[in-house]
């Protein structure tokens, strides 16, 4: 079975082989000028300035492996059904 580090490495290698620029994971704490979501739960939030047209992306193709955490069932984590 693959480890999580091996899965992340394979994901990154695949997209970089297709010309995507790798970017490090963003913080789960949003930027001071972004109060739309607190805290940042995953993925797309760091890209919002590009989607809104406020900033130009540094590369046309990008890849990243983002930190994330679960919230909908956090009160049930660790409990057996």
Secondary structure, 3 states (H helix, E strand, C coil): CCCHHHHHHHHHHHHHHCCCEECCCCCCCCCCCCCCCCCCCCHHHHHHHHHCCCCCCCCCCEECCCCCCCCCCHHHCCCCC
